[in-house]
């Protein structure tokens, strides 16, 4: 996720933690302070965890999606570059 203060990318340790953050991202914007829950030393002054030019495919998720129900899993499948839509959920 991207910190709203420093704009650096931080790796979230699990899909569940990501869904918890995303569910309330408008009310509680993500920042490096939030990372203290799993990496206590991280601040906005530290280097980014990952960079946009590392060859990975990037997608922006819709904010405030409720957490996936217990027993379900939200999967995203990227389409080919020629598709009119980027991915299927």
FENDA-V516711 format. One record per residue. RES is the residue in one small letter. OMEGA is omega in degrees with one decimal (999 if undefined). D_CENTER is the distance of its C-alpha to the mean C-alpha in Angstrom with 2 decimals. Layout:
BEGIN
RES,OMEGA,D_CENTER  RES,OMEGA,D_CENTER
END
This chain:
BEGIN
x,-178.0,3.53  x,178.3,6.96  x,-179.3,9.88  x,-177.6,12.05  x,-174.5,15.11  x,179.8,15.13  x,177.3,12.49  x,-179.2,11.64  x,178.4,8.50  x,179.1,7.99  x,177.5,7.46  x,-169.8,6.76  x,-178.1,10.11  x,177.1,10.00  x,179.1,8.98  x,179.5,10.98  x,177.4,9.41  x,179.7,5.91  x,177.5,8.40  x,179.4,10.40  x,-177.0,8.19  x,-177.1,7.38  x,-176.0,11.12  x,-172.2,12.37  x,178.6,10.23  x,-180.0,13.49  x,-178.6,15.76  x,-178.7,13.84  x,-178.3,11.72  x,174.1,9.28  x,-179.9,11.44  x,177.5,12.54  x,179.7,14.94  x,-178.1,12.45  x,-179.9,11.96  x,177.7,15.71  x,179.5,15.28  x,176.4,14.68  x,-170.8,15.77  x,-174.4,18.50  x,-172.6,19.58  x,173.5,16.53  x,177.3,17.25  x,-180.0,16.56  x,179.4,19.57  x,177.2,18.08  x,178.0,17.03  x,178.6,13.51  x,178.7,12.07  x,179.2,11.63  x,-177.4,13.13  x,-177.9,12.94  x,-177.9,16.40  x,177.2,15.97  x,179.0,16.87  x,172.8,13.68  x,-177.8,12.99  x,176.2,10.18  x,176.0,9.29  x,-179.0,8.20  x,177.5,7.60  x,-179.7,10.29  x,172.5,9.96  x,173.1,12.06  x,178.9,12.32  x,178.3,14.28  x,178.1,13.47  x,-179.6,14.97  x,178.7,18.63  x,-179.7,20.00  x,178.7,21.09  x,176.9,18.83  x,178.8,15.84  x,179.7,13.53  x,177.6,13.75  x,178.0,12.99  x,180.0,15.89  x,176.3,16.03  x,177.1,19.43  x,-177.9,21.81  x,-178.0,21.91  x,-177.2,25.00  x,178.0,23.44  x,175.3,23.32  x,-174.4,19.91  x,-174.1,16.88  x,173.2,15.86  x,179.2,17.09  x,999,15.36
END
